Amino acid sequence: MNLDLEAYYMEILSYFQTNTHIGIALGFVLFLLLLRKPKLFFTIALIVVVNVSILYVISYTASISEAQKTHLISKTSAQVSAY
């Protein structure tokens, strides 16, 4: 399992490029939230940053374990074919 964060980012970016009215409305709501309730805005921002960080760590550890698994399988198949 490999999470591709760049692919997620490109999906979100293409969605907002095709639906600019939604992007502008979301930006306006976030701006109003920043002005009127900054504590809530920064709480939401912190939650987003924590979620992205957790997804990055999961993706990184999954890619390392996938590489190790592939290496062990190739090593085992090389030993089996030697016999």
N, C-alpha and C positions, 0 to 999 in steps of 0.2 A: 504494500500500500504506500503510494508515494503521493503526497499532496503537492500540487503544483500551484504555489501562491501566485506566480506570475500569470498563470492562466486565469485564476480567479480575478486578479487585478484587471486583466484585459477584458474579461467578461463584464465587469462592473463599469469600466471605462466605456466600452462600446454601448452598453445600455444607456448610460447618461448622454452619450453623444447622439444616439438616435432619439432619445426622449429628453430633449433639452428643457422642456417646460417642467418636467418632474425634477430635474437637477436644479433648476433655478428655484423652484418652490422649496425643495429640501434645504438648499443653501440659505434661503430667506428665513425659514423656520429655525435653522440652527443659529443664524445671526441674531434673531429675536430672542432665542433662548439664552444666548451668550449675554445679551444686554440686560434682559429682565431677570433671569435666574441663572447667574453664572455658576453657582454651586452645583445645580443639576446638570448644566452643560459639561462641566469638568468631570462630574461623576460618570456621565455617559461616555465622555472621551476616555476616561481611565478604564472603563469596562471594555471599550473597543480595543484599546492598546493591550490589555491583558489577554483578551481573546486572540488577537493576532499573534501575540508572543507565544501563547500556548500552541496554536496551530503551527507556528514555525518550529518549535521544539519537537512536536510530534512528527512533522515532516522530516526534520533533520535526523532524528533517531530512526525513523522508518527507512530512510534512504541508506543509512549506515548499516542497519541490520540486513537490508536487502542485498547490499554489496557483499557483506560477509557471507550471507547464505549462498549467493552465486559463486563466490570464491570457494567455499567448502564443497559445493556440489561439483564444480569443475575439478577440484583437487581429488575428490573421491572417485569421480569417473575416470580420471587419469590413472589413479592407482589400480582400479578394477581392470582397465584395458591393458595395463602392464602385465597382469597375471594372465 
